Each structure stands twice: as structure tokens, then as C-alpha cells.
């Protein structure tokens, strides 16, 4: 102990490390909040992309179904005319 200094200055991490100052704790907390906000934004972007891709997928499936129907009609017309 140093005379004139309080016995406990911050939070002790372990016996071999220095104590954490309030500034260090605030810095770590701010960093964690920043990482949380960034990851939350990334998750939101990915969810939006998934919704857009699912919507596009249903549109493509509908177009493929229409195309398949048209090809089948062409096959029927060609078979009726005897052309293969």
C-alpha cells in the first residue's frame, strides 16, 4: 500500500495484474456496446436480404411454372401435327 492512496482503486482482475481504472471499464463497456450495435445492424441487413431472396424465389418459381405450361402446350401442338 502507498500512503495517501485508497486501498482499493478499481476492480482487481487477478493478483498479478493492475487494477482497472474507471476509464478502462467505460472504454471496454463502450466497445462492447459498439460491437453489439454493429452485429445487430448486420443481422437486420441479413434478414432483409433473406426476405428479398425468398420473394424473388417465389416469383422465379411462378415464371418457371408458366414456362413449363407453355412448353407442354407446344409439345402437344407439335404432336398433333406429327412433327417430332
Short mmCIF file of the C-alpha atoms (twelve columns), coordinates in Angstrom:
data_MODEL
# 
_entry.id   MODEL 
# 
loop_
_atom_site.group_PDB 
_atom_site.id 
_atom_site.type_symbol 
_atom_site.label_atom_id 
_atom_site.label_alt_id 
_atom_site.label_comp_id 
_atom_site.label_asym_id 
_atom_site.label_seq_id 
_atom_site.Cartn_x 
_atom_site.Cartn_y 
_atom_site.Cartn_z 
_atom_site.pdbx_PDB_model_num 
ATOM 1  C CA . UNK A 1  0.000   0.000   0.000   1 
ATOM 2  C CA . UNK A 2  1.085   3.531   -0.767  1 
ATOM 3  C CA . UNK A 3  0.400   6.178   1.882   1 
ATOM 4  C CA . UNK A 4  -2.217  8.690   0.786   1 
ATOM 5  C CA . UNK A 5  -3.851  6.356   -1.755  1 
ATOM 6  C CA . UNK A 6  -7.048  4.438   -1.167  1 
ATOM 7  C CA . UNK A 7  -6.681  0.729   -0.528  1 
ATOM 8  C CA . UNK A 8  -8.968  -0.249  -3.422  1 
ATOM 9  C CA . UNK A 9  -8.588  1.882   -6.533  1 
ATOM 10 C CA . UNK A 10 -10.622 -0.167  -9.004  1 
ATOM 11 C CA . UNK A 11 -11.615 -3.707  -9.787  1 
ATOM 12 C CA . UNK A 12 -8.889  -6.272  -9.364  1 
ATOM 13 C CA . UNK A 13 -8.599  -8.672  -12.298 1 
ATOM 14 C CA . UNK A 14 -6.130  -11.082 -10.746 1 
ATOM 15 C CA . UNK A 15 -3.291  -10.951 -8.289  1 
ATOM 16 C CA . UNK A 16 -0.664  -10.408 -10.993 1 
ATOM 17 C CA . UNK A 17 -2.440  -7.632  -12.889 1 
ATOM 18 C CA . UNK A 18 -3.041  -3.974  -12.147 1 
ATOM 19 C CA . UNK A 19 -6.431  -2.733  -11.122 1 
ATOM 20 C CA . UNK A 20 -8.802  -1.349  -13.751 1 
ATOM 21 C CA . UNK A 21 -9.488  2.343   -13.751 1 
ATOM 22 C CA . UNK A 22 -12.978 3.709   -14.316 1 
ATOM 23 C CA . UNK A 23 -11.822 4.977   -17.720 1 
ATOM 24 C CA . UNK A 24 -10.737 1.494   -18.759 1 
ATOM 25 C CA . UNK A 25 -14.025 -0.005  -17.636 1 
ATOM 26 C CA . UNK A 26 -16.002 2.647   -19.535 1 
ATOM 27 C CA . UNK A 27 -13.831 2.056   -22.622 1 
ATOM 28 C CA . UNK A 28 -14.442 -1.682  -22.510 1 
ATOM 29 C CA . UNK A 29 -18.176 -1.156  -21.985 1 
ATOM 30 C CA . UNK A 30 -18.352 1.309   -24.883 1 
ATOM 31 C CA . UNK A 31 -16.502 -1.163  -27.095 1 
ATOM 32 C CA . UNK A 32 -18.913 -3.940  -26.187 1 
ATOM 33 C CA . UNK A 33 -21.915 -1.718  -26.891 1 
ATOM 34 C CA . UNK A 34 -20.391 -0.735  -30.236 1 
ATOM 35 C CA . UNK A 35 -19.851 -4.367  -31.220 1 
ATOM 36 C CA . UNK A 36 -23.404 -5.235  -30.162 1 
ATOM 37 C CA . UNK A 37 -24.884 -2.400  -32.246 1 
ATOM 38 C CA . UNK A 38 -22.810 -3.329  -35.291 1 
ATOM 39 C CA . UNK A 39 -23.746 -7.004  -35.073 1 
ATOM 40 C CA . UNK A 40 -27.415 -6.117  -34.613 1 
ATOM 41 C CA . UNK A 41 -27.301 -4.000  -37.776 1 
ATOM 42 C CA . UNK A 42 -25.617 -6.818  -39.705 1 
ATOM 43 C CA . UNK A 43 -28.288 -9.290  -38.569 1 
ATOM 44 C CA . UNK A 44 -31.007 -6.851  -39.672 1 
ATOM 45 C CA . UNK A 45 -29.363 -6.486  -43.107 1 
ATOM 46 C CA . UNK A 46 -29.130 -10.259 -43.497 1 
ATOM 47 C CA . UNK A 47 -32.770 -10.740 -42.503 1 
ATOM 48 C CA . UNK A 48 -33.801 -8.141  -45.094 1 
ATOM 49 C CA . UNK A 49 -31.756 -9.904  -47.774 1 
ATOM 50 C CA . UNK A 50 -33.309 -13.254 -46.889 1 
ATOM 51 C CA . UNK A 51 -36.815 -11.803 -47.213 1 
ATOM 52 C CA . UNK A 52 -35.933 -10.265 -50.598 1 
ATOM 53 C CA . UNK A 53 -34.425 -13.537 -51.842 1 
ATOM 54 C CA . UNK A 54 -37.445 -15.540 -50.724 1 
ATOM 55 C CA . UNK A 55 -39.739 -13.127 -52.550 1 
ATOM 56 C CA . UNK A 56 -37.614 -13.398 -55.700 1 
ATOM 57 C CA . UNK A 57 -37.594 -17.181 -55.380 1 
ATOM 58 C CA . UNK A 58 -41.389 -17.356 -55.391 1 
ATOM 59 C CA . UNK A 59 -41.501 -15.061 -58.432 1 
ATOM 60 C CA . UNK A 60 -38.998 -17.272 -60.279 1 
ATOM 61 C CA . UNK A 61 -40.966 -20.406 -59.384 1 
ATOM 62 C CA . UNK A 62 -44.114 -18.814 -60.796 1 
ATOM 63 C CA . UNK A 63 -42.356 -17.868 -64.033 1 
ATOM 64 C CA . UNK A 64 -40.904 -21.372 -64.381 1 
ATOM 65 C CA . UNK A 65 -44.347 -22.892 -63.883 1 
ATOM 66 C CA . UNK A 66 -45.745 -20.645 -66.640 1 
ATOM 67 C CA . UNK A 67 -42.827 -21.562 -68.902 1 
ATOM 68 C CA . UNK A 68 -43.356 -25.283 -68.281 1 
ATOM 69 C CA . UNK A 69 -47.039 -24.943 -69.148 1 
ATOM 70 C CA . UNK A 70 -46.179 -23.135 -72.401 1 
ATOM 71 C CA . UNK A 71 -43.611 -25.808 -73.365 1 
ATOM 72 C CA . UNK A 72 -46.134 -28.559 -72.722 1 
ATOM 73 C CA . UNK A 73 -48.661 -26.774 -74.954 1 
ATOM 74 C CA . UNK A 74 -46.050 -26.518 -77.712 1 
ATOM 75 C CA . UNK A 75 -45.293 -30.242 -77.380 1 
ATOM 76 C CA . UNK A 76 -48.988 -31.043 -77.686 1 
ATOM 77 C CA . UNK A 77 -49.349 -28.850 -80.785 1 
ATOM 78 C CA . UNK A 78 -46.290 -30.436 -82.403 1 
ATOM 79 C CA . UNK A 79 -47.565 -33.934 -81.619 1 
ATOM 80 C CA . UNK A 80 -50.912 -33.077 -83.177 1 
ATOM 81 C CA . UNK A 81 -49.157 -32.046 -86.400 1 
ATOM 82 C CA . UNK A 82 -46.989 -35.165 -86.391 1 
ATOM 83 C CA . UNK A 83 -43.699 -33.280 -86.056 1 
ATOM 84 C CA . UNK A 84 -41.221 -34.536 -83.521 1 
# 
